[in-house]
Amino acid sequence: MKSVRKGLRSGEIEKDVYERLACSECEEELATENDPDEVGTVRVCPECGEQWKQVG
């Protein structure tokens, strides 16, 4: 699983005017999955299922 920063740099993720993250391939806004036992957040594309980890 890549980080959100690496996804933004590689073009897999895009930010819109309101700083919302979206999958470049599906053009869907990313959903958030929070696991209380882990540090950080997992961002998931609801269309293709690709995941990126967001720390901090």
mmCIF file of the N, C-alpha and C atoms, coordinates in Angstrom:
data_MODEL
# 
_entry.id   MODEL 
# 
loop_
_atom_site.group_PDB 
_atom_site.id 
_atom_site.type_symbol 
_atom_site.label_atom_id 
_atom_site.label_alt_id 
_atom_site.label_comp_id 
_atom_site.label_asym_id 
_atom_site.label_entity_id 
_atom_site.label_seq_id 
_atom_site.pdbx_PDB_ins_code 
_atom_site.Cartn_x 
_atom_site.Cartn_y 
_atom_site.Cartn_z 
_atom_site.occupancy 
_atom_site.B_iso_or_equiv 
_atom_site.pdbx_formal_charge 
_atom_site.auth_seq_id 
_atom_site.auth_comp_id 
_atom_site.auth_asym_id 
_atom_site.auth_atom_id 
_atom_site.pdbx_PDB_model_num 
ATOM 1   N N  . MET A 1 1  ? 0.841   -1.167 0.000   1.00 0.00 ? 1  MET A N  1 
ATOM 2   C CA . MET A 1 1  ? 0.000   0.000  0.000   1.00 0.00 ? 1  MET A CA 1 
ATOM 3   C C  . MET A 1 1  ? 0.895   1.241  0.000   1.00 0.00 ? 1  MET A C  1 
ATOM 4   N N  . LYS A 1 2  ? 0.675   2.120  -0.951  1.00 0.00 ? 2  LYS A N  1 
ATOM 5   C CA . LYS A 1 2  ? 1.446   3.355  -1.065  1.00 0.00 ? 2  LYS A CA 1 
ATOM 6   C C  . LYS A 1 2  ? 0.872   4.415  -0.123  1.00 0.00 ? 2  LYS A C  1 
ATOM 7   N N  . SER A 1 3  ? 1.673   5.437  0.131   1.00 0.00 ? 3  SER A N  1 
ATOM 8   C CA . SER A 1 3  ? 1.187   6.563  0.920   1.00 0.00 ? 3  SER A CA 1 
ATOM 9   C C  . SER A 1 3  ? 0.413   7.513  0.003   1.00 0.00 ? 3  SER A C  1 
ATOM 10  N N  . VAL A 1 4  ? -0.384  8.368  0.620   1.00 0.00 ? 4  VAL A N  1 
ATOM 11  C CA . VAL A 1 4  ? -1.148  9.355  -0.130  1.00 0.00 ? 4  VAL A CA 1 
ATOM 12  C C  . VAL A 1 4  ? -0.196  10.298 -0.862  1.00 0.00 ? 4  VAL A C  1 
ATOM 13  N N  . ARG A 1 5  ? 0.896   10.689 -0.211  1.00 0.00 ? 5  ARG A N  1 
ATOM 14  C CA . ARG A 1 5  ? 1.870   11.580 -0.857  1.00 0.00 ? 5  ARG A CA 1 
ATOM 15  C C  . ARG A 1 5  ? 2.458   10.973 -2.126  1.00 0.00 ? 5  ARG A C  1 
ATOM 16  N N  . LYS A 1 6  ? 2.828   9.694  -2.057  1.00 0.00 ? 6  LYS A N  1 
ATOM 17  C CA . LYS A 1 6  ? 3.382   9.032  -3.243  1.00 0.00 ? 6  LYS A CA 1 
ATOM 18  C C  . LYS A 1 6  ? 2.328   8.922  -4.331  1.00 0.00 ? 6  LYS A C  1 
ATOM 19  N N  . GLY A 1 7  ? 1.086   8.686  -3.949  1.00 0.00 ? 7  GLY A N  1 
ATOM 20  C CA . GLY A 1 7  ? -0.005  8.621  -4.912  1.00 0.00 ? 7  GLY A CA 1 
ATOM 21  C C  . GLY A 1 7  ? -0.228  9.949  -5.610  1.00 0.00 ? 7  GLY A C  1 
ATOM 22  N N  . LEU A 1 8  ? -0.117  11.049 -4.853  1.00 0.00 ? 8  LEU A N  1 
ATOM 23  C CA . LEU A 1 8  ? -0.260  12.381 -5.449  1.00 0.00 ? 8  LEU A CA 1 
ATOM 24  C C  . LEU A 1 8  ? 0.882   12.675 -6.409  1.00 0.00 ? 8  LEU A C  1 
ATOM 25  N N  . ARG A 1 9  ? 2.108   12.324 -6.002  1.00 0.00 ? 9  ARG A N  1 
ATOM 26  C CA . ARG A 1 9  ? 3.278   12.586 -6.860  1.00 0.00 ? 9  ARG A CA 1 
ATOM 27  C C  . ARG A 1 9  ? 3.232   11.776 -8.146  1.00 0.00 ? 9  ARG A C  1 
ATOM 28  N N  . SER A 1 10 ? 2.773   10.519 -8.060  1.00 0.00 ? 10 SER A N  1 
ATOM 29  C CA . SER A 1 10 ? 2.761   9.654  -9.239  1.00 0.00 ? 10 SER A CA 1 
ATOM 30  C C  . SER A 1 10 ? 1.549   9.896  -10.136 1.00 0.00 ? 10 SER A C  1 
ATOM 31  N N  . GLY A 1 11 ? 0.583   10.676 -9.649  1.00 0.00 ? 11 GLY A N  1 
ATOM 32  C CA . GLY A 1 11 ? -0.595  10.972 -10.463 1.00 0.00 ? 11 GLY A CA 1 
ATOM 33  C C  . GLY A 1 11 ? -1.733  9.992  -10.277 1.00 0.00 ? 11 GLY A C  1 
ATOM 34  N N  . GLU A 1 12 ? -1.620  9.071  -9.316  1.00 0.00 ? 12 GLU A N  1 
ATOM 35  C CA . GLU A 1 12 ? -2.708  8.124  -9.058  1.00 0.00 ? 12 GLU A CA 1 
ATOM 36  C C  . GLU A 1 12 ? -3.863  8.781  -8.321  1.00 0.00 ? 12 GLU A C  1 
ATOM 37  N N  . ILE A 1 13 ? -3.557  9.848  -7.561  1.00 0.00 ? 13 ILE A N  1 
ATOM 38  C CA . ILE A 1 13 ? -4.556  10.583 -6.795  1.00 0.00 ? 13 ILE A CA 1 
ATOM 39  C C  . ILE A 1 13 ? -4.485  12.046 -7.220  1.00 0.00 ? 13 ILE A C  1 
ATOM 40  N N  . GLU A 1 14 ? -5.641  12.694 -7.241  1.00 0.00 ? 14 GLU A N  1 
ATOM 41  C CA . GLU A 1 14 ? -5.712  14.123 -7.550  1.00 0.00 ? 14 GLU A CA 1 
ATOM 42  C C  . GLU A 1 14 ? -6.455  14.838 -6.428  1.00 0.00 ? 14 GLU A C  1 
ATOM 43  N N  . LYS A 1 15 ? -6.140  16.118 -6.251  1.00 0.00 ? 15 LYS A N  1 
ATOM 44  C CA . LYS A 1 15 ? -6.873  16.958 -5.315  1.00 0.00 ? 15 LYS A CA 1 
ATOM 45  C C  . LYS A 1 15 ? -7.721  17.931 -6.113  1.00 0.00 ? 15 LYS A C  1 
ATOM 46  N N  . ASP A 1 16 ? -8.946  18.175 -5.640  1.00 0.00 ? 16 ASP A N  1 
ATOM 47  C CA . ASP A 1 16 ? -9.785  19.164 -6.309  1.00 0.00 ? 16 ASP A CA 1 
ATOM 48  C C  . ASP A 1 16 ? -9.617  20.523 -5.635  1.00 0.00 ? 16 ASP A C  1 
ATOM 49  N N  . VAL A 1 17 ? -10.414 21.479 -6.010  1.00 0.00 ? 17 VAL A N  1 
ATOM 50  C CA . VAL A 1 17 ? -10.322 22.843 -5.507  1.00 0.00 ? 17 VAL A CA 1 
ATOM 51  C C  . VAL A 1 17 ? -10.515 22.886 -3.987  1.00 0.00 ? 17 VAL A C  1 
ATOM 52  N N  . TYR A 1 18 ? -11.297 21.979 -3.453  1.00 0.00 ? 18 TYR A N  1 
ATOM 53  C CA . TYR A 1 18 ? -11.601 21.952 -2.024  1.00 0.00 ? 18 TYR A CA 1 
ATOM 54  C C  . TYR A 1 18 ? -10.695 21.006 -1.242  1.00 0.00 ? 18 TYR A C  1 
ATOM 55  N N  . GLU A 1 19 ? -9.566  20.581 -1.860  1.00 0.00 ? 19 GLU A N  1 
ATOM 56  C CA . GLU A 1 19 ? -8.569  19.703 -1.233  1.00 0.00 ? 19 GLU A CA 1 
ATOM 57  C C  . GLU A 1 19 ? -9.090  18.287 -0.969  1.00 0.00 ? 19 GLU A C  1 
ATOM 58  N N  . ARG A 1 20 ? -10.164 17.877 -1.654  1.00 0.00 ? 20 ARG A N  1 
ATOM 59  C CA . ARG A 1 20 ? -10.660 16.509 -1.526  1.00 0.00 ? 20 ARG A CA 1 
ATOM 60  C C  . ARG A 1 20 ? -9.831  15.608 -2.432  1.00 0.00 ? 20 ARG A C  1 
ATOM 61  N N  . LEU A 1 21 ? -9.550  14.397 -1.964  1.00 0.00 ? 21 LEU A N  1 
ATOM 62  C CA . LEU A 1 21 ? -8.751  13.447 -2.735  1.00 0.00 ? 21 LEU A CA 1 
ATOM 63  C C  . LEU A 1 21 ? -9.665  12.598 -3.608  1.00 0.00 ? 21 LEU A C  1 
ATOM 64  N N  . ALA A 1 22 ? -9.221  12.348 -4.843  1.00 0.00 ? 22 ALA A N  1 
ATOM 65  C CA . ALA A 1 22 ? -9.988  11.533 -5.777  1.00 0.00 ? 22 ALA A CA 1 
ATOM 66  C C  . ALA A 1 22 ? -9.040  10.622 -6.553  1.00 0.00 ? 22 ALA A C  1 
ATOM 67  N N  . CYS A 1 23 ? -9.507  9.437  -6.888  1.00 0.00 ? 23 CYS A N  1 
ATOM 68  C CA . CYS A 1 23 ? -8.746  8.477  -7.689  1.00 0.00 ? 23 CYS A CA 1 
ATOM 69  C C  . CYS A 1 23 ? -8.681  9.012  -9.125  1.00 0.00 ? 23 CYS A C  1 
ATOM 70  N N  . SER A 1 24 ? -7.494  9.088  -9.686  1.00 0.00 ? 24 SER A N  1 
ATOM 71  C CA . SER A 1 24 ? -7.334  9.605  -11.048 1.00 0.00 ? 24 SER A CA 1 
ATOM 72  C C  . SER A 1 24 ? -7.940  8.679  -12.087 1.00 0.00 ? 24 SER A C  1 
ATOM 73  N N  . GLU A 1 25 ? -7.862  7.398  -11.846 1.00 0.00 ? 25 GLU A N  1 
ATOM 74  C CA . GLU A 1 25 ? -8.361  6.416  -12.813 1.00 0.00 ? 25 GLU A CA 1 
ATOM 75  C C  . GLU A 1 25 ? -9.889  6.413  -12.882 1.00 0.00 ? 25 GLU A C  1 
ATOM 76  N N  . CYS A 1 26 ? -10.547 6.401  -11.708 1.00 0.00 ? 26 CYS A N  1 
ATOM 77  C CA . CYS A 1 26 ? -12.007 6.292  -11.656 1.00 0.00 ? 26 CYS A CA 1 
ATOM 78  C C  . CYS A 1 26 ? -12.701 7.640  -11.505 1.00 0.00 ? 26 CYS A C  1 
ATOM 79  N N  . GLU A 1 27 ? -11.945 8.655  -11.112 1.00 0.00 ? 27 GLU A N  1 
ATOM 80  C CA . GLU A 1 27 ? -12.466 9.988  -10.838 1.00 0.00 ? 27 GLU A CA 1 
ATOM 81  C C  . GLU A 1 27 ? -13.506 9.982  -9.724  1.00 0.00 ? 27 GLU A C  1 
ATOM 82  N N  . GLU A 1 28 ? -13.359 9.045  -8.775  1.00 0.00 ? 28 GLU A N  1 
ATOM 83  C CA . GLU A 1 28 ? -14.239 8.951  -7.616  1.00 0.00 ? 28 GLU A CA 1 
ATOM 84  C C  . GLU A 1 28 ? -13.545 9.530  -6.394  1.00 0.00 ? 28 GLU A C  1 
ATOM 85  N N  . GLU A 1 29 ? -14.292 10.197 -5.522  1.00 0.00 ? 29 GLU A N  1 
ATOM 86  C CA . GLU A 1 29 ? -13.738 10.719 -4.281  1.00 0.00 ? 29 GLU A CA 1 
ATOM 87  C C  . GLU A 1 29 ? -13.391 9.551  -3.359  1.00 0.00 ? 29 GLU A C  1 
ATOM 88  N N  . LEU A 1 30 ? -12.252 9.647  -2.688  1.00 0.00 ? 30 LEU A N  1 
ATOM 89  C CA . LEU A 1 30 ? -11.788 8.562  -1.836  1.00 0.00 ? 30 LEU A CA 1 
ATOM 90  C C  . LEU A 1 30 ? -12.549 8.521  -0.520  1.00 0.00 ? 30 LEU A C  1 
ATOM 91  N N  . ALA A 1 31 ? -12.894 7.313  -0.086  1.00 0.00 ? 31 ALA A N  1 
ATOM 92  C CA . ALA A 1 31 ? -13.531 7.099  1.208   1.00 0.00 ? 31 ALA A CA 1 
ATOM 93  C C  . ALA A 1 31 ? -12.444 6.914  2.264   1.00 0.00 ? 31 ALA A C  1 
ATOM 94  N N  . THR A 1 32 ? -12.816 7.031  3.535   1.00 0.00 ? 32 THR A N  1 
ATOM 95  C CA . THR A 1 32 ? -11.873 6.925  4.633   1.00 0.00 ? 32 THR A CA 1 
ATOM 96  C C  . THR A 1 32 ? -12.198 5.720  5.484   1.00 0.00 ? 32 THR A C  1 
ATOM 97  N N  . GLU A 1 33 ? -11.171 4.938  5.820   1.00 0.00 ? 33 GLU A N  1 
ATOM 98  C CA . GLU A 1 33 ? -11.320 3.822  6.746   1.00 0.00 ? 33 GLU A CA 1 
ATOM 99  C C  . GLU A 1 33 ? -10.398 4.070  7.933   1.00 0.00 ? 33 GLU A C  1 
ATOM 100 N N  . ASN A 1 34 ? -10.948 4.142  9.135   1.00 0.00 ? 34 ASN A N  1 
ATOM 101 C CA . ASN A 1 34 ? -10.160 4.361  10.334  1.00 0.00 ? 34 ASN A CA 1 
ATOM 102 C C  . ASN A 1 34 ? -10.115 3.090  11.165  1.00 0.00 ? 34 ASN A C  1 
ATOM 103 N N  . ASP A 1 35 ? -8.918  2.611  11.451  1.00 0.00 ? 35 ASP A N  1 
ATOM 104 C CA . ASP A 1 35 ? -8.720  1.467  12.335  1.00 0.00 ? 35 ASP A CA 1 
ATOM 105 C C  . ASP A 1 35 ? -8.201  2.021  13.663  1.00 0.00 ? 35 ASP A C  1 
ATOM 106 N N  . PRO A 1 36 ? -8.959  1.884  14.749  1.00 0.00 ? 36 PRO A N  1 
ATOM 107 C CA . PRO A 1 36 ? -8.532  2.477  16.018  1.00 0.00 ? 36 PRO A CA 1 
ATOM 108 C C  . PRO A 1 36 ? -7.238  1.894  16.576  1.00 0.00 ? 36 PRO A C  1 
ATOM 109 N N  . ASP A 1 37 ? -6.825  0.725  16.112  1.00 0.00 ? 37 ASP A N  1 
ATOM 110 C CA . ASP A 1 37 ? -5.608  0.087  16.610  1.00 0.00 ? 37 ASP A CA 1 
ATOM 111 C C  . ASP A 1 37 ? -4.363  0.511  15.848  1.00 0.00 ? 37 ASP A C  1 
ATOM 112 N N  . GLU A 1 38 ? -4.508  1.251  14.752  1.00 0.00 ? 38 GLU A N  1 
ATOM 113 C CA . GLU A 1 38 ? -3.367  1.660  13.945  1.00 0.00 ? 38 GLU A CA 1 
ATOM 114 C C  . GLU A 1 38 ? -3.268  3.173  13.872  1.00 0.00 ? 38 GLU A C  1 
ATOM 115 N N  . VAL A 1 39 ? -2.039  3.651  13.646  1.00 0.00 ? 39 VAL A N  1 
ATOM 116 C CA . VAL A 1 39 ? -1.807  5.075  13.474  1.00 0.00 ? 39 VAL A CA 1 
ATOM 117 C C  . VAL A 1 39 ? -2.058  5.427  12.021  1.00 0.00 ? 39 VAL A C  1 
ATOM 118 N N  . GLY A 1 40 ? -2.783  6.506  11.794  1.00 0.00 ? 40 GLY A N  1 
ATOM 119 C CA . GLY A 1 40 ? -3.045  6.937  10.426  1.00 0.00 ? 40 GLY A CA 1 
ATOM 120 C C  . GLY A 1 40 ? -4.411  6.509  9.939   1.00 0.00 ? 40 GLY A C  1 
ATOM 121 N N  . THR A 1 41 ? -4.663  6.815  8.693   1.00 0.00 ? 41 THR A N  1 
ATOM 122 C CA . THR A 1 41 ? -5.944  6.558  8.050   1.00 0.00 ? 41 THR A CA 1 
ATOM 123 C C  . THR A 1 41 ? -5.702  5.888  6.714   1.00 0.00 ? 41 THR A C  1 
ATOM 124 N N  . VAL A 1 42 ? -6.595  5.013  6.312   1.00 0.00 ? 42 VAL A N  1 
ATOM 125 C CA . VAL A 1 42 ? -6.508  4.387  4.996   1.00 0.00 ? 42 VAL A CA 1 
ATOM 126 C C  . VAL A 1 42 ? -7.561  5.031  4.109   1.00 0.00 ? 42 VAL A C  1 
ATOM 127 N N  . ARG A 1 43 ? -7.131  5.541  2.953   1.00 0.00 ? 43 ARG A N  1 
ATOM 128 C CA . ARG A 1 43 ? -8.036  6.143  1.971   1.00 0.00 ? 43 ARG A CA 1 
ATOM 129 C C  . ARG A 1 43 ? -8.275  5.120  0.877   1.00 0.00 ? 43 ARG A C  1 
ATOM 130 N N  . VAL A 1 44 ? -9.540  4.873  0.534   1.00 0.00 ? 44 VAL A N  1 
ATOM 131 C CA . VAL A 1 44 ? -9.920  3.810  -0.396  1.00 0.00 ? 44 VAL A CA 1 
ATOM 132 C C  . VAL A 1 44 ? -10.804 4.366  -1.501  1.00 0.00 ? 44 VAL A C  1 
ATOM 133 N N  . CYS A 1 45 ? -10.526 3.938  -2.732  1.00 0.00 ? 45 CYS A N  1 
ATOM 134 C CA . CYS A 1 45 ? -11.397 4.276  -3.857  1.00 0.00 ? 45 CYS A CA 1 
ATOM 135 C C  . CYS A 1 45 ? -12.580 3.300  -3.847  1.00 0.00 ? 45 CYS A C  1 
ATOM 136 N N  . PRO A 1 46 ? -13.811 3.796  -3.750  1.00 0.00 ? 46 PRO A N  1 
ATOM 137 C CA . PRO A 1 46 ? -14.965 2.895  -3.715  1.00 0.00 ? 46 PRO A CA 1 
ATOM 138 C C  . PRO A 1 46 ? -15.203 2.165  -5.034  1.00 0.00 ? 46 PRO A C  1 
ATOM 139 N N  . GLU A 1 47 ? -14.687 2.692  -6.138  1.00 0.00 ? 47 GLU A N  1 
ATOM 140 C CA . GLU A 1 47 ? -14.897 2.092  -7.460  1.00 0.00 ? 47 GLU A CA 1 
ATOM 141 C C  . GLU A 1 47 ? -13.942 0.935  -7.723  1.00 0.00 ? 47 GLU A C  1 
ATOM 142 N N  . CYS A 1 48 ? -12.625 1.174  -7.609  1.00 0.00 ? 48 CYS A N  1 
ATOM 143 C CA . CYS A 1 48 ? -11.636 0.153  -7.973  1.00 0.00 ? 48 CYS A CA 1 
ATOM 144 C C  . CYS A 1 48 ? -11.018 -0.560 -6.764  1.00 0.00 ? 48 CYS A C  1 
ATOM 145 N N  . GLY A 1 49 ? -11.210 -0.013 -5.551  1.00 0.00 ? 49 GLY A N  1 
ATOM 146 C CA . GLY A 1 49 ? -10.698 -0.665 -4.359  1.00 0.00 ? 49 GLY A CA 1 
ATOM 147 C C  . GLY A 1 49 ? -9.240  -0.375 -4.036  1.00 0.00 ? 49 GLY A C  1 
ATOM 148 N N  . GLU A 1 50 ? -8.588  0.484  -4.799  1.00 0.00 ? 50 GLU A N  1 
ATOM 149 C CA . GLU A 1 50 ? -7.189  0.865  -4.537  1.00 0.00 ? 50 GLU A CA 1 
ATOM 150 C C  . GLU A 1 50 ? -7.106  1.574  -3.193  1.00 0.00 ? 50 GLU A C  1 
ATOM 151 N N  . GLN A 1 51 ? -6.009  1.336  -2.451  1.00 0.00 ? 51 GLN A N  1 
ATOM 152 C CA . GLN A 1 51 ? -5.854  1.907  -1.121  1.00 0.00 ? 51 GLN A CA 1 
ATOM 153 C C  . GLN A 1 51 ? -4.554  2.683  -0.987  1.00 0.00 ? 51 GLN A C  1 
ATOM 154 N N  . TRP A 1 52 ? -4.616  3.768  -0.201  1.00 0.00 ? 52 TRP A N  1 
ATOM 155 C CA . TRP A 1 52 ? -3.444  4.574  0.113   1.00 0.00 ? 52 TRP A CA 1 
ATOM 156 C C  . TRP A 1 52 ? -3.482  4.883  1.600   1.00 0.00 ? 52 TRP A C  1 
ATOM 157 N N  . LYS A 1 53 ? -2.322  4.895  2.238   1.00 0.00 ? 53 LYS A N  1 
ATOM 158 C CA . LYS A 1 53 ? -2.243  5.171  3.668   1.00 0.00 ? 53 LYS A CA 1 
ATOM 159 C C  . LYS A 1 53 ? -1.892  6.635  3.892   1.00 0.00 ? 53 LYS A C  1 
ATOM 160 N N  . GLN A 1 54 ? -2.620  7.265  4.822   1.00 0.00 ? 54 GLN A N  1 
ATOM 161 C CA . GLN A 1 54 ? -2.399  8.667  5.155   1.00 0.00 ? 54 GLN A CA 1 
ATOM 162 C C  . GLN A 1 54 ? -2.016  8.754  6.618   1.00 0.00 ? 54 GLN A C  1 
ATOM 163 N N  . VAL A 1 55 ? -0.795  9.228  6.880   1.00 0.00 ? 55 VAL A N  1 
ATOM 164 C CA . VAL A 1 55 ? -0.321  9.361  8.247   1.00 0.00 ? 55 VAL A CA 1 
ATOM 165 C C  . VAL A 1 55 ? -0.322  10.832 8.616   1.00 0.00 ? 55 VAL A C  1 
ATOM 166 N N  . GLY A 1 56 ? -0.919  11.124 9.754   1.00 0.00 ? 56 GLY A N  1 
ATOM 167 C CA . GLY A 1 56 ? -0.899  12.494 10.281  1.00 0.00 ? 56 GLY A CA 1 
ATOM 168 C C  . GLY A 1 56 ? -1.865  13.406 9.721   1.00 0.00 ? 56 GLY A C  1 
# 
